[in-house]
Amino acid sequence: MDSISTSSNGKASYNYIENIKNPCWFCGSEMIWGCDFDYEDYGLEGDGIVATLSCSGCEAYAEFYSKPKEEQ
Ligand SMILES: [Zn+2]
């Protein structure tokens, strides 16, 4: 299966993008996971995780916030 291919304009094809687990919103390169933090580390209420990722292509930075668990 040849799923990795490059079109003539140099941009990665759709199939290639699909193989990237966490494509960068801006450039489509793979986002590299950096670290997980507790909500507590960020001074946030509740019990959740903040994952930080940085782009391997354009150095964009992203934080993923898990949904806080709502305790009844
Ligand atoms: Zn990027």
N, CA, C, O and the ligand as a Tripos MOL2 file, in Angstrom:
@<TRIPOS>MOLECULE
protein
  289   287    73     0     0
PROTEIN
NO_CHARGES

@<TRIPOS>ATOM
      1 N           0.8450   -1.1930    0.0000 N.3       1 MET1
      2 CA          0.0000    0.0000    0.0000 C.3       1 MET1
      3 C           0.8780    1.2410    0.0000 C.2       1 MET1
      4 O           1.6980    1.4410    0.8970 O.2       1 MET1
      5 N           0.6960    2.0590   -1.0090 N.am      2 ASP2
      6 CA          1.5050    3.2770   -1.1090 C.3       2 ASP2
      7 C           0.6440    4.4700   -0.7350 C.2       2 ASP2
      8 O           0.0880    5.1460   -1.6010 O.2       2 ASP2
      9 N           0.5400    4.7180    0.5570 N.am      3 SER3
     10 CA         -0.3470    5.7860    1.0070 C.3       3 SER3
     11 C           0.3770    7.1220    1.1210 C.2       3 SER3
     12 O          -0.2560    8.1730    1.2120 O.2       3 SER3
     13 N           1.6990    7.0750    1.1150 N.am      4 ILE4
     14 CA          2.4440    8.3250    1.2220 C.3       4 ILE4
     15 C           2.8480    8.7800   -0.1700 C.2       4 ILE4
     16 O           3.6520    8.1290   -0.8360 O.2       4 ILE4
     17 N           2.2960    9.8840   -0.5990 N.am      5 SER5
     18 CA          2.6340   10.4180   -1.9070 C.3       5 SER5
     19 C           2.6140   11.9360   -1.8300 C.2       5 SER5
     20 O           1.9710   12.5220   -0.9600 O.2       5 SER5
     21 N           3.3110   12.5430   -2.7320 N.am      6 THR6
     22 CA          3.3920   14.0000   -2.7270 C.3       6 THR6
     23 C           2.9300   14.5210   -4.0770 C.2       6 THR6
     24 O           3.3760   14.0460   -5.1220 O.2       6 THR6
     25 N           2.0440   15.4880   -4.0490 N.am      7 SER7
     26 CA          1.5490   16.0390   -5.3020 C.3       7 SER7
     27 C           2.5730   16.9900   -5.9040 C.2       7 SER7
     28 O           3.5800   17.3130   -5.2740 O.2       7 SER7
     29 N           2.3130   17.4300   -7.1160 N.am      8 SER8
     30 CA          3.2990   18.2070   -7.8590 C.3       8 SER8
     31 C           3.5850   19.5560   -7.2130 C.2       8 SER8
     32 O           4.6590   20.1210   -7.4220 O.2       8 SER8
     33 N           2.6400   20.0830   -6.4300 N.am      9 ASN9
     34 CA          2.8870   21.3910   -5.8220 C.3       9 ASN9
     35 C           3.6560   21.2830   -4.5060 C.2       9 ASN9
     36 O           3.8660   22.2790   -3.8140 O.2       9 ASN9
     37 N           4.0660   20.0810   -4.1770 N.am     10 GLY10
     38 CA          4.9040   19.9060   -3.0040 C.3      10 GLY10
     39 C           4.1400   19.7080   -1.7170 C.2      10 GLY10
     40 O           4.7380   19.3930   -0.6880 O.2      10 GLY10
     41 N           2.8260   19.8860   -1.7490 N.am     11 LYS11
     42 CA          2.0480   19.6810   -0.5390 C.3      11 LYS11
     43 C           1.7270   18.2030   -0.3590 C.2      11 LYS11
     44 O           1.5010   17.4790   -1.3280 O.2      11 LYS11
     45 N           1.7100   17.7790    0.8670 N.am     12 ALA12
     46 CA          1.3900   16.3860    1.1430 C.3      12 ALA12
     47 C          -0.0430   16.0940    0.7040 C.2      12 ALA12
     48 O          -0.9260   16.9450    0.8110 O.2      12 ALA12
     49 N          -0.2520   14.8940    0.2170 N.am     13 SER13
     50 CA         -1.5810   14.5430   -0.2520 C.3      13 SER13
     51 C          -2.5150   14.2950    0.9240 C.2      13 SER13
     52 O          -2.0860   14.2010    2.0740 O.2      13 SER13
     53 N          -3.7870   14.1910    0.6100 N.am     14 TYR14
     54 CA         -4.7760   13.9590    1.6600 C.3      14 TYR14
     55 C          -4.4910   12.6580    2.4030 C.2      14 TYR14
     56 O          -4.6200   12.5960    3.6260 O.2      14 TYR14
     57 N          -4.1030   11.6200    1.6640 N.am     15 ASN15
     58 CA         -3.8130   10.3340    2.3020 C.3      15 ASN15
     59 C          -2.6810   10.4620    3.3130 C.2      15 ASN15
     60 O          -2.7020    9.8480    4.3800 O.2      15 ASN15
     61 N          -1.7060   11.2630    2.9550 N.am     16 TYR16
     62 CA         -0.5660   11.4440    3.8610 C.3      16 TYR16
     63 C          -1.0190   12.1760    5.1250 C.2      16 TYR16
     64 O          -0.6440   11.8030    6.2360 O.2      16 TYR16
     65 N          -1.8190   13.2110    4.9450 N.am     17 ILE17
     66 CA         -2.3260   13.9730    6.0950 C.3      17 ILE17
     67 C          -3.1000   13.0450    7.0210 C.2      17 ILE17
     68 O          -2.9820   13.1310    8.2440 O.2      17 ILE17
     69 N          -3.8850   12.1650    6.4320 N.am     18 GLU18
     70 CA         -4.7170   11.2830    7.2410 C.3      18 GLU18
     71 C          -3.8930   10.3590    8.1330 C.2      18 GLU18
     72 O          -4.3630    9.9160    9.1810 O.2      18 GLU18
     73 N          -2.6650   10.0700    7.7130 N.am     19 ASN19
     74 CA         -1.8230    9.1750    8.4970 C.3      19 ASN19
     75 C          -1.1800    9.8670    9.6940 C.2      19 ASN19
     76 O          -0.6050    9.2100   10.5630 O.2      19 ASN19
     77 N          -1.2800   11.1840    9.7370 N.am     20 ILE20
     78 CA         -0.7350   11.9130   10.8790 C.3      20 ILE20
     79 C          -1.7800   11.9260   11.9800 C.2      20 ILE20
     80 O          -2.9160   12.3560   11.7790 O.2      20 ILE20
     81 N          -1.3770   11.4510   13.1370 N.am     21 LYS21
     82 CA         -2.3260   11.3150   14.2290 C.3      21 LYS21
     83 C          -2.8230   12.6790   14.7100 C.2      21 LYS21
     84 O          -4.0180   12.8680   14.9370 O.2      21 LYS21
     85 N          -1.9110   13.6120   14.8600 N.am     22 ASN22
     86 CA         -2.2660   14.9470   15.3410 C.3      22 ASN22
     87 C          -1.7050   16.0050   14.4080 C.2      22 ASN22
     88 O          -0.6850   16.6220   14.7130 O.2      22 ASN22
     89 N          -2.3680   16.2250   13.2590 N.am     23 PRO23
     90 CA         -1.8250   17.2080   12.3260 C.3      23 PRO23
     91 C          -1.9610   18.6300   12.8680 C.2      23 PRO23
     92 O          -2.9540   18.9710   13.5110 O.2      23 PRO23
     93 N          -0.9650   19.4380   12.6010 N.am     24 CYS24
     94 CA         -0.9840   20.8460   13.0010 C.3      24 CYS24
     95 C          -2.1150   21.5710   12.2830 C.2      24 CYS24
     96 O          -2.3230   21.3750   11.0860 O.2      24 CYS24
     97 N          -2.8300   22.3890   13.0000 N.am     25 TRP25
     98 CA         -3.9390   23.1630   12.4130 C.3      25 TRP25
     99 C          -3.4330   24.0780   11.3180 C.2      25 TRP25
    100 O          -4.1500   24.3360   10.3520 O.2      25 TRP25
    101 N          -2.2230   24.5700   11.4460 N.am     26 PHE26
    102 CA         -1.7070   25.5870   10.5270 C.3      26 PHE26
    103 C          -0.9940   24.9920    9.3250 C.2      26 PHE26
    104 O          -1.2110   25.4450    8.2020 O.2      26 PHE26
    105 N          -0.1470   23.9880    9.5300 N.am     27 CYS27
    106 CA          0.6780   23.5100    8.4140 C.3      27 CYS27
    107 C           0.4890   22.0270    8.1100 C.2      27 CYS27
    108 O           0.9770   21.5550    7.0840 O.2      27 CYS27
    109 N          -0.2080   21.2730    8.9720 N.am     28 GLY28
    110 CA         -0.4770   19.8740    8.6850 C.3      28 GLY28
    111 C           0.6370   18.9280    9.0980 C.2      28 GLY28
    112 O           0.5080   17.7140    8.9420 O.2      28 GLY28
    113 N           1.7370   19.4710    9.6260 N.am     29 SER29
    114 CA          2.7970   18.5970   10.1220 C.3      29 SER29
    115 C           2.3480   17.9370   11.4240 C.2      29 SER29
    116 O           1.3580   18.3360   12.0380 O.2      29 SER29
    117 N           3.0890   16.9370   11.8180 N.am     30 GLU30
    118 CA          2.7000   16.2100   13.0180 C.3      30 GLU30
    119 C           2.9650   17.0330   14.2690 C.2      30 GLU30
    120 O           4.0270   17.6370   14.4200 O.2      30 GLU30
    121 N           1.9770   17.0470   15.1660 N.am     31 MET31
    122 CA          2.1510   17.6830   16.4560 C.3      31 MET31
    123 C           2.8450   16.6980   17.3930 C.2      31 MET31
    124 O           2.4150   15.5520   17.5300 O.2      31 MET31
    125 N           3.9110   17.1450   18.0300 N.am     32 ILE32
    126 CA          4.6810   16.2880   18.9260 C.3      32 ILE32
    127 C           4.2350   16.5520   20.3550 C.2      32 ILE32
    128 O           4.2700   17.6790   20.8470 O.2      32 ILE32
    129 N           3.8200   15.4840   20.9950 N.am     33 TRP33
    130 CA          3.3780   15.6080   22.3850 C.3      33 TRP33
    131 C           4.5560   16.0190   23.2630 C.2      33 TRP33
    132 O           5.6680   15.5110   23.1200 O.2      33 TRP33
    133 N           4.2870   16.9440   24.1670 N.am     34 GLY34
    134 CA          5.3490   17.4060   25.0450 C.3      34 GLY34
    135 C           5.1940   16.8830   26.4540 C.2      34 GLY34
    136 O           6.0640   16.1780   26.9640 O.2      34 GLY34
    137 N           4.0730   17.2330   27.0900 N.am     35 CYS35
    138 CA          3.9200   16.8950   28.4870 C.3      35 CYS35
    139 C           2.4330   16.9090   28.8600 C.2      35 CYS35
    140 O           1.6270   17.5940   28.2320 O.2      35 CYS35
    141 N           2.0990   16.1530   29.8760 N.am     36 ASP36
    142 CA          0.7660   16.2130   30.4680 C.3      36 ASP36
    143 C           0.8440   16.9240   31.8160 C.2      36 ASP36
    144 O           1.7790   16.7190   32.5890 O.2      36 ASP36
    145 N          -0.1440   17.7530   32.0790 N.am     37 PHE37
    146 CA         -0.2310   18.4170   33.3740 C.3      37 PHE37
    147 C          -1.6010   18.1470   33.9800 C.2      37 PHE37
    148 O          -2.5820   17.9420   33.2650 O.2      37 PHE37
    149 N          -1.6530   18.1500   35.2850 N.am     38 ASP38
    150 CA         -2.9550   18.1160   35.9550 C.3      38 ASP38
    151 C          -3.5710   19.5070   35.8980 C.2      38 ASP38
    152 O          -2.8680   20.5100   35.7720 O.2      38 ASP38
    153 N          -4.9050   19.5490   35.9930 N.am     39 TYR39
    154 CA         -5.5730   20.8470   36.0780 C.3      39 TYR39
    155 C          -5.0070   21.6550   37.2380 C.2      39 TYR39
    156 O          -4.8840   22.8780   37.1700 O.2      39 TYR39
    157 N          -4.6710   20.9450   38.2890 N.am     40 GLU40
    158 CA         -4.1380   21.5980   39.4750 C.3      40 GLU40
    159 C          -2.8720   22.3880   39.1540 C.2      40 GLU40
    160 O          -2.6530   23.4720   39.6940 O.2      40 GLU40
    161 N          -2.0420   21.8380   38.2720 N.am     41 ASP41
    162 CA         -0.8050   22.5280   37.8980 C.3      41 ASP41
    163 C          -1.0850   23.8480   37.1930 C.2      41 ASP41
    164 O          -0.2700   24.7700   37.2320 O.2      41 ASP41
    165 N          -2.2540   23.9280   36.5430 N.am     42 TYR42
    166 CA         -2.6340   25.1400   35.8240 C.3      42 TYR42
    167 C          -3.5190   26.0400   36.6730 C.2      42 TYR42
    168 O          -3.9960   27.0720   36.2020 O.2      42 TYR42
    169 N          -3.7360   25.6510   37.9200 N.am     43 GLY43
    170 CA         -4.5930   26.4510   38.7890 C.3      43 GLY43
    171 C          -6.0510   26.3880   38.4020 C.2      43 GLY43
    172 O          -6.8090   27.3250   38.6540 O.2      43 GLY43
    173 N          -6.4520   25.2760   37.7850 N.am     44 LEU44
    174 CA         -7.8280   25.1360   37.3360 C.3      44 LEU44
    175 C          -8.6330   24.2780   38.3030 C.2      44 LEU44
    176 O          -8.0930   23.4420   39.0270 O.2      44 LEU44
    177 N          -9.9330   24.5130   38.2900 N.am     45 GLU45
    178 CA        -10.8340   23.7240   39.1210 C.3      45 GLU45
    179 C         -11.0720   22.3630   38.4810 C.2      45 GLU45
    180 O         -11.0100   22.2170   37.2600 O.2      45 GLU45
    181 N         -11.3440   21.3760   39.3150 N.am     46 GLY46
    182 CA        -11.7440   20.0760   38.7990 C.3      46 GLY46
    183 C         -10.5760   19.1400   38.5690 C.2      46 GLY46
    184 O          -9.4270   19.4420   38.8920 O.2      46 GLY46
    185 N         -10.9090   17.9970   38.0020 N.am     47 ASP47
    186 CA         -9.9560   16.9240   37.8200 C.3      47 ASP47
    187 C          -9.7990   16.6650   36.3290 C.2      47 ASP47
    188 O         -10.6300   15.9890   35.7230 O.2      47 ASP47
    189 N          -8.7520   17.1910   35.7450 N.am     48 GLY48
    190 CA         -8.5640   17.0130   34.3050 C.3      48 GLY48
    191 C          -7.0930   17.0490   33.9440 C.2      48 GLY48
    192 O          -6.2230   17.2380   34.7950 O.2      48 GLY48
    193 N          -6.8430   16.8640   32.6710 N.am     49 ILE49
    194 CA         -5.4780   16.8060   32.1610 C.3      49 ILE49
    195 C          -5.2960   17.8920   31.0970 C.2      49 ILE49
    196 O          -6.1810   18.1220   30.2730 O.2      49 ILE49
    197 N          -4.1570   18.5420   31.1260 N.am     50 VAL50
    198 CA         -3.7750   19.4560   30.0580 C.3      50 VAL50
    199 C          -2.5580   18.8600   29.3620 C.2      50 VAL50
    200 O          -1.5010   18.6950   29.9710 O.2      50 VAL50
    201 N          -2.7160   18.5420   28.0930 N.am     51 ALA51
    202 CA         -1.6080   17.9920   27.3130 C.3      51 ALA51
    203 C          -1.0490   19.0940   26.4220 C.2      51 ALA51
    204 O          -1.8080   19.8190   25.7780 O.2      51 ALA51
    205 N           0.2590   19.2200   26.3840 N.am     52 THR52
    206 CA          0.8730   20.2300   25.5250 C.3      52 THR52
    207 C           1.5470   19.5530   24.3370 C.2      52 THR52
    208 O           2.1920   18.5140   24.4750 O.2      52 THR52
    209 N           1.3790   20.1710   23.1640 N.am     53 LEU53
    210 CA          1.9810   19.6450   21.9450 C.3      53 LEU53
    211 C           2.6000   20.7970   21.1580 C.2      53 LEU53
    212 O           2.1020   21.9230   21.1820 O.2      53 LEU53
    213 N           3.6910   20.4970   20.4640 N.am     54 SER54
    214 CA          4.2710   21.5020   19.5900 C.3      54 SER54
    215 C           4.4610   20.9060   18.2060 C.2      54 SER54
    216 O           4.6910   19.7060   18.0510 O.2      54 SER54
    217 N           4.3610   21.7720   17.2010 N.am     55 CYS55
    218 CA          4.4050   21.3080   15.8190 C.3      55 CYS55
    219 C           5.8350   21.0360   15.3800 C.2      55 CYS55
    220 O           6.7520   21.7930   15.6960 O.2      55 CYS55
    221 N           6.0110   19.9320   14.6390 N.am     56 SER56
    222 CA          7.3360   19.5880   14.1270 C.3      56 SER56
    223 C           7.6770   20.4120   12.8870 C.2      56 SER56
    224 O           8.8180   20.4080   12.4250 O.2      56 SER56
    225 N           6.6740   21.1220   12.3490 N.am     57 GLY57
    226 CA          6.9080   21.8610   11.1100 C.3      57 GLY57
    227 C           7.0410   23.3600   11.3030 C.2      57 GLY57
    228 O           7.9910   23.9700   10.8110 O.2      57 GLY57
    229 N           6.0860   23.9640   12.0240 N.am     58 CYS58
    230 CA          6.0670   25.4270   12.0920 C.3      58 CYS58
    231 C           6.1980   25.9410   13.5260 C.2      58 CYS58
    232 O           6.0710   27.1430   13.7610 O.2      58 CYS58
    233 N           6.4460   25.0660   14.4650 N.am     59 GLU59
    234 CA          6.6430   25.4530   15.8550 C.3      59 GLU59
    235 C           5.4050   26.0550   16.4930 C.2      59 GLU59
    236 O           5.5040   26.7830   17.4810 O.2      59 GLU59
    237 N           4.2480   25.7580   15.9380 N.am     60 ALA60
    238 CA          3.0040   26.1360   16.6070 C.3      60 ALA60
    239 C           2.9110   25.3650   17.9230 C.2      60 ALA60
    240 O           3.5140   24.3040   18.0820 O.2      60 ALA60
    241 N           2.1530   25.9140   18.8500 N.am     61 TYR61
    242 CA          2.0420   25.3100   20.1670 C.3      61 TYR61
    243 C           0.5690   25.1280   20.4950 C.2      61 TYR61
    244 O          -0.2430   26.0130   20.2250 O.2      61 TYR61
    245 N           0.2230   23.9920   21.0700 N.am     62 ALA62
    246 CA         -1.1790   23.7260   21.3730 C.3      62 ALA62
    247 C          -1.3090   23.1160   22.7560 C.2      62 ALA62
    248 O          -0.4350   22.3830   23.2170 O.2      62 ALA62
    249 N          -2.4000   23.4290   23.3960 N.am     63 GLU63
    250 CA         -2.7290   22.8020   24.6700 C.3      63 GLU63
    251 C          -4.0780   22.1160   24.5140 C.2      63 GLU63
    252 O          -5.0390   22.7270   24.0460 O.2      63 GLU63
    253 N          -4.1520   20.8510   24.9060 N.am     64 PHE64
    254 CA         -5.4050   20.1090   24.8660 C.3      64 PHE64
    255 C          -5.9130   19.9410   26.2870 C.2      64 PHE64
    256 O          -5.2320   19.3890   27.1510 O.2      64 PHE64
    257 N          -7.1240   20.4290   26.5070 N.am     65 TYR65
    258 CA         -7.7270   20.3240   27.8320 C.3      65 TYR65
    259 C          -8.7510   19.2010   27.8140 C.2      65 TYR65
    260 O          -9.6800   19.2160   27.0070 O.2      65 TYR65
    261 N          -8.5840   18.2260   28.7040 N.am     66 SER66
    262 CA         -9.5990   17.1900   28.8160 C.3      66 SER66
    263 C         -10.8420   17.7850   29.4690 C.2      66 SER66
    264 O         -10.7740   18.7750   30.1980 O.2      66 SER66
    265 N         -11.9650   17.1560   29.1880 N.am     67 LYS67
    266 CA        -13.2040   17.6420   29.7870 C.3      67 LYS67
    267 C         -13.1810   17.3560   31.2840 C.2      67 LYS67
    268 O         -12.9310   16.2240   31.6990 O.2      67 LYS67
    269 N         -13.4380   18.3720   32.0870 N.am     68 PRO68
    270 CA        -13.4260   18.1350   33.5280 C.3      68 PRO68
    271 C         -14.5050   17.1410   33.9290 C.2      68 PRO68
    272 O         -15.6180   17.1710   33.4050 O.2      68 PRO68
    273 N         -14.1680   16.2730   34.8500 N.am     69 LYS69
    274 CA        -15.1780   15.3520   35.3710 C.3      69 LYS69
    275 C         -16.0650   16.1140   36.3370 C.2      69 LYS69
    276 O         -15.5870   16.7550   37.2720 O.2      69 LYS69
    277 N         -17.3430   16.0340   36.0980 N.am     70 GLU70
    278 CA        -18.2690   16.7360   36.9890 C.3      70 GLU70
    279 C         -18.7290   15.7870   38.0720 C.2      70 GLU70
    280 O         -19.3800   14.7750   37.8130 O.2      70 GLU70
    281 N         -18.3790   16.1370   39.2730 N.am     71 GLU71
    282 CA        -18.7600   15.2840   40.3890 C.3      71 GLU71
    283 C         -20.0630   15.7540   40.9700 C.2      71 GLU71
    284 O         -20.2730   16.9350   41.2460 O.2      71 GLU71
    285 N         -20.9240   14.7890   41.1430 N.am     72 GLN72
    286 CA        -22.2660   15.1220   41.6360 C.3      72 GLN72
    287 C         -22.2850   15.2040   43.1470 C.2      72 GLN72
    288 O         -23.3310   15.4740   43.7370 O.2      72 GLN72
    289 ZN          2.6090   23.4660   12.1070 Zn       73 ZN73
@<TRIPOS>BOND
     1     1     2 1
     2     2     3 1
     3     3     4 2
     4     3     5 am
     5     5     6 1
     6     6     7 1
     7     7     8 2
     8     7     9 am
     9     9    10 1
    10    10    11 1
    11    11    12 2
    12    11    13 am
    13    13    14 1
    14    14    15 1
    15    15    16 2
    16    15    17 am
    17    17    18 1
    18    18    19 1
    19    19    20 2
    20    19    21 am
    21    21    22 1
    22    22    23 1
    23    23    24 2
    24    23    25 am
    25    25    26 1
    26    26    27 1
    27    27    28 2
    28    27    29 am
    29    29    30 1
    30    30    31 1
    31    31    32 2
    32    31    33 am
    33    33    34 1
    34    34    35 1
    35    35    36 2
    36    35    37 am
    37    37    38 1
    38    38    39 1
    39    39    40 2
    40    39    41 am
    41    41    42 1
    42    42    43 1
    43    43    44 2
    44    43    45 am
    45    45    46 1
    46    46    47 1
    47    47    48 2
    48    47    49 am
    49    49    50 1
    50    50    51 1
    51    51    52 2
    52    51    53 am
    53    53    54 1
    54    54    55 1
    55    55    56 2
    56    55    57 am
    57    57    58 1
    58    58    59 1
    59    59    60 2
    60    59    61 am
    61    61    62 1
    62    62    63 1
    63    63    64 2
    64    63    65 am
    65    65    66 1
    66    66    67 1
    67    67    68 2
    68    67    69 am
    69    69    70 1
    70    70    71 1
    71    71    72 2
    72    71    73 am
    73    73    74 1
    74    74    75 1
    75    75    76 2
    76    75    77 am
    77    77    78 1
    78    78    79 1
    79    79    80 2
    80    79    81 am
    81    81    82 1
    82    82    83 1
    83    83    84 2
    84    83    85 am
    85    85    86 1
    86    86    87 1
    87    87    88 2
    88    87    89 am
    89    89    90 1
    90    90    91 1
    91    91    92 2
    92    91    93 am
    93    93    94 1
    94    94    95 1
    95    95    96 2
    96    95    97 am
    97    97    98 1
    98    98    99 1
    99    99   100 2
   100    99   101 am
   101   101   102 1
   102   102   103 1
   103   103   104 2
   104   103   105 am
   105   105   106 1
   106   106   107 1
   107   107   108 2
   108   107   109 am
   109   109   110 1
   110   110   111 1
   111   111   112 2
   112   111   113 am
   113   113   114 1
   114   114   115 1
   115   115   116 2
   116   115   117 am
   117   117   118 1
   118   118   119 1
   119   119   120 2
   120   119   121 am
   121   121   122 1
   122   122   123 1
   123   123   124 2
   124   123   125 am
   125   125   126 1
   126   126   127 1
   127   127   128 2
   128   127   129 am
   129   129   130 1
   130   130   131 1
   131   131   132 2
   132   131   133 am
   133   133   134 1
   134   134   135 1
   135   135   136 2
   136   135   137 am
   137   137   138 1
   138   138   139 1
   139   139   140 2
   140   139   141 am
   141   141   142 1
   142   142   143 1
   143   143   144 2
   144   143   145 am
   145   145   146 1
   146   146   147 1
   147   147   148 2
   148   147   149 am
   149   149   150 1
   150   150   151 1
   151   151   152 2
   152   151   153 am
   153   153   154 1
   154   154   155 1
   155   155   156 2
   156   155   157 am
   157   157   158 1
   158   158   159 1
   159   159   160 2
   160   159   161 am
   161   161   162 1
   162   162   163 1
   163   163   164 2
   164   163   165 am
   165   165   166 1
   166   166   167 1
   167   167   168 2
   168   167   169 am
   169   169   170 1
   170   170   171 1
   171   171   172 2
   172   171   173 am
   173   173   174 1
   174   174   175 1
   175   175   176 2
   176   175   177 am
   177   177   178 1
   178   178   179 1
   179   179   180 2
   180   179   181 am
   181   181   182 1
   182   182   183 1
   183   183   184 2
   184   183   185 am
   185   185   186 1
   186   186   187 1
   187   187   188 2
   188   187   189 am
   189   189   190 1
   190   190   191 1
   191   191   192 2
   192   191   193 am
   193   193   194 1
   194   194   195 1
   195   195   196 2
   196   195   197 am
   197   197   198 1
   198   198   199 1
   199   199   200 2
   200   199   201 am
   201   201   202 1
   202   202   203 1
   203   203   204 2
   204   203   205 am
   205   205   206 1
   206   206   207 1
   207   207   208 2
   208   207   209 am
   209   209   210 1
   210   210   211 1
   211   211   212 2
   212   211   213 am
   213   213   214 1
   214   214   215 1
   215   215   216 2
   216   215   217 am
   217   217   218 1
   218   218   219 1
   219   219   220 2
   220   219   221 am
   221   221   222 1
   222   222   223 1
   223   223   224 2
   224   223   225 am
   225   225   226 1
   226   226   227 1
   227   227   228 2
   228   227   229 am
   229   229   230 1
   230   230   231 1
   231   231   232 2
   232   231   233 am
   233   233   234 1
   234   234   235 1
   235   235   236 2
   236   235   237 am
   237   237   238 1
   238   238   239 1
   239   239   240 2
   240   239   241 am
   241   241   242 1
   242   242   243 1
   243   243   244 2
   244   243   245 am
   245   245   246 1
   246   246   247 1
   247   247   248 2
   248   247   249 am
   249   249   250 1
   250   250   251 1
   251   251   252 2
   252   251   253 am
   253   253   254 1
   254   254   255 1
   255   255   256 2
   256   255   257 am
   257   257   258 1
   258   258   259 1
   259   259   260 2
   260   259   261 am
   261   261   262 1
   262   262   263 1
   263   263   264 2
   264   263   265 am
   265   265   266 1
   266   266   267 1
   267   267   268 2
   268   267   269 am
   269   269   270 1
   270   270   271 1
   271   271   272 2
   272   271   273 am
   273   273   274 1
   274   274   275 1
   275   275   276 2
   276   275   277 am
   277   277   278 1
   278   278   279 1
   279   279   280 2
   280   279   281 am
   281   281   282 1
   282   282   283 1
   283   283   284 2
   284   283   285 am
   285   285   286 1
   286   286   287 1
   287   287   288 2
@<TRIPOS>SUBSTRUCTURE
     1 MET1         2 RESIDUE 1 A MET
     2 ASP2         6 RESIDUE 1 A ASP
     3 SER3        10 RESIDUE 1 A SER
     4 ILE4        14 RESIDUE 1 A ILE
     5 SER5        18 RESIDUE 1 A SER
     6 THR6        22 RESIDUE 1 A THR
     7 SER7        26 RESIDUE 1 A SER
     8 SER8        30 RESIDUE 1 A SER
     9 ASN9        34 RESIDUE 1 A ASN
    10 GLY10       38 RESIDUE 1 A GLY
    11 LYS11       42 RESIDUE 1 A LYS
    12 ALA12       46 RESIDUE 1 A ALA
    13 SER13       50 RESIDUE 1 A SER
    14 TYR14       54 RESIDUE 1 A TYR
    15 ASN15       58 RESIDUE 1 A ASN
    16 TYR16       62 RESIDUE 1 A TYR
    17 ILE17       66 RESIDUE 1 A ILE
    18 GLU18       70 RESIDUE 1 A GLU
    19 ASN19       74 RESIDUE 1 A ASN
    20 ILE20       78 RESIDUE 1 A ILE
    21 LYS21       82 RESIDUE 1 A LYS
    22 ASN22       86 RESIDUE 1 A ASN
    23 PRO23       90 RESIDUE 1 A PRO
    24 CYS24       94 RESIDUE 1 A CYS
    25 TRP25       98 RESIDUE 1 A TRP
    26 PHE26      102 RESIDUE 1 A PHE
    27 CYS27      106 RESIDUE 1 A CYS
    28 GLY28      110 RESIDUE 1 A GLY
    29 SER29      114 RESIDUE 1 A SER
    30 GLU30      118 RESIDUE 1 A GLU
    31 MET31      122 RESIDUE 1 A MET
    32 ILE32      126 RESIDUE 1 A ILE
    33 TRP33      130 RESIDUE 1 A TRP
    34 GLY34      134 RESIDUE 1 A GLY
    35 CYS35      138 RESIDUE 1 A CYS
    36 ASP36      142 RESIDUE 1 A ASP
    37 PHE37      146 RESIDUE 1 A PHE
    38 ASP38      150 RESIDUE 1 A ASP
    39 TYR39      154 RESIDUE 1 A TYR
    40 GLU40      158 RESIDUE 1 A GLU
    41 ASP41      162 RESIDUE 1 A ASP
    42 TYR42      166 RESIDUE 1 A TYR
    43 GLY43      170 RESIDUE 1 A GLY
    44 LEU44      174 RESIDUE 1 A LEU
    45 GLU45      178 RESIDUE 1 A GLU
    46 GLY46      182 RESIDUE 1 A GLY
    47 ASP47      186 RESIDUE 1 A ASP
    48 GLY48      190 RESIDUE 1 A GLY
    49 ILE49      194 RESIDUE 1 A ILE
    50 VAL50      198 RESIDUE 1 A VAL
    51 ALA51      202 RESIDUE 1 A ALA
    52 THR52      206 RESIDUE 1 A THR
    53 LEU53      210 RESIDUE 1 A LEU
    54 SER54      214 RESIDUE 1 A SER
    55 CYS55      218 RESIDUE 1 A CYS
    56 SER56      222 RESIDUE 1 A SER
    57 GLY57      226 RESIDUE 1 A GLY
    58 CYS58      230 RESIDUE 1 A CYS
    59 GLU59      234 RESIDUE 1 A GLU
    60 ALA60      238 RESIDUE 1 A ALA
    61 TYR61      242 RESIDUE 1 A TYR
    62 ALA62      246 RESIDUE 1 A ALA
    63 GLU63      250 RESIDUE 1 A GLU
    64 PHE64      254 RESIDUE 1 A PHE
    65 TYR65      258 RESIDUE 1 A TYR
    66 SER66      262 RESIDUE 1 A SER
    67 LYS67      266 RESIDUE 1 A LYS
    68 PRO68      270 RESIDUE 1 A PRO
    69 LYS69      274 RESIDUE 1 A LYS
    70 GLU70      278 RESIDUE 1 A GLU
    71 GLU71      282 RESIDUE 1 A GLU
    72 GLN72      286 RESIDUE 1 A GLN
    73 ZN73       289 GROUP 0 **** ****
